[in-house]
Amino acid sequence: MIGIEEIKKILPHRYPFLLVDRVLEYEKDKWIKTIKNVTINEPFFVGHFPHQHVMPGVLVIEAMAQSGGILSFLSIDNNATNETRNVYFMQIDKAKFRKPIIPGDRLEMHIEILKRKLQVWKMEGKCFVDGQLAAEAIMMAKLD
């Protein structure tokens, strides 16, 4: 398990844009499982939507992408840090949102590497809430 302090050493993201709370488990060069606890205190709930709070889909995708970024860093040189490397989004395909994510939900993200060529990573992400598929996407990113 990897906690938030170690995640902050890997990713450059900070509040309010750091969307991964913990790494549950991973296998280098293969897959990662992470979580994001969604609370009513999230700043995006102020405007999305005031009468019925729903986590924006783009932030669900971002949470999966950050999980993939963590896996990328963990799969390469162990000396890489957020001060020496960045992950840049290149492409999103087949994004599907199957159920709204609301305050109190715990997102469990499963990310699997589909292909890696040089510094370009293609990954499949799935986001679950209470064991139910809530969102999914194919993502491509470049690690610099």
C-alpha positions, 0 to 999 in steps of 0.5 A: 500500500502507498499512502498520500505522502508517497503519492505526493512525491510521485505526482506533481498534482496538489489540492484541489487537483490531486485525485488519488488518495491511496494505492492499494496494490500494483504490479510493476509494468502491468496494473494498479489499483487505487482509491479516491474517497469522494466527500461533500467537501470537494470544491467542484460540488459547489457548482456541479450541481448545487441541487444534486452533487455529481462528480464531473466525468472529466475528473473521474477520467483525471483520477484514472489518468493520475492512477496510470501516471503513478503506475508509470512512475513506479514502473520506471526508474525508482529515482524519478520524482515529480520534480524530474518527470511529468506525465502528459495526457495524449488521448482518451478513447471509449470513455463511458460513464455508467452511474453518477458518482456522489459524495460518500462514494469510494472510487476504486480505480483499476488501471491496466497497461495495454501497450508501452512504446518508448515513453508512450503508455496506453492504458485501460481504466475502470472505475468501480463504486461498491463493486459496480462499474461506474466509468471506463476509458482507454487513455494514452499518455507520454512520460517525459 
